[in-house]
Amino acid sequence: MANEHSVAESGKTIVSINEKYTLTIKEASEYFNIGVKKMRRLAEDNLGRFAVYSGNRYLIIRTKFEKFIEESSAV
């Protein structure tokens, strides 16, 4: 699959979620099918493991969270 990016009317490039390195809480919640509140709690509790705090928001490192999910028996 080639890296096909869409361009919005504003001129910004739109990258699909499965190609992004970091996801917002909302994006991660939708991608992993986990509630927003639970995702935020996981990010707060795992800062430095798969979550980073940038400005005023948590970002989830997608590949590290995928590994976390694989190694966990429950989320």
C-alpha positions in Angstrom: 0.0 0.0 0.0 1.5 3.3 -1.1 1.5 6.4 1.2 -1.5 8.1 -0.3 -2.3 11.3 1.5 -5.3 13.5 0.8 -5.1 17.3 0.7 -7.9 19.3 2.3 -9.3 22.5 0.9 -7.2 24.4 3.4 -4.1 23.0 1.8 -3.2 20.8 4.8 -2.2 17.2 4.1 -4.5 14.6 5.7 -2.7 11.5 6.9 -4.7 8.4 7.7 -4.7 7.3 11.4 -3.0 4.1 10.7 0.0 6.0 9.2 0.3 8.5 12.1 3.1 8.1 14.7 1.1 9.8 17.5 -2.6 10.0 18.0 -4.7 12.3 20.0 -6.9 10.8 22.8 -9.9 11.0 20.5 -8.2 9.5 17.5 -6.7 6.7 19.7 -10.1 6.1 21.3 -11.7 5.6 17.9 -8.8 3.6 16.4 -8.5 1.2 19.3 -12.3 1.1 20.2 -11.7 2.3 23.8 -13.7 5.0 25.5 -12.3 8.5 25.6 -12.3 8.6 29.4 -10.5 5.2 29.7 -8.0 6.3 27.0 -7.2 9.5 28.9 -6.8 7.5 32.1 -4.4 5.1 30.4 -2.4 8.0 29.0 -2.1 9.7 32.4 -1.0 6.4 34.1 1.5 5.5 31.4 3.2 8.8 30.6 6.6 8.0 29.2 5.6 4.4 28.3 3.3 5.0 25.3 2.0 8.5 26.1 3.6 11.9 25.9 2.3 15.3 27.1 2.7 18.0 24.4 1.5 21.5 25.2 -1.9 20.9 26.8 -2.7 17.5 25.5 -1.7 13.9 25.7 -0.6 12.1 22.6 -0.5 8.3 22.2 2.5 6.7 20.4 0.5 4.3 18.3 3.1 1.6 17.8 4.0 1.5 21.5 0.3 1.4 22.5 -0.3 -1.5 20.1 2.6 -3.4 21.8 1.1 -2.5 25.2 -2.3 -3.9 24.1 -0.7 -7.1 22.8 1.1 -7.7 26.1 -2.0 -6.9 28.3 -4.6 -9.4 29.3 -7.1 -6.6 30.1 -7.2 -2.8 29.5 
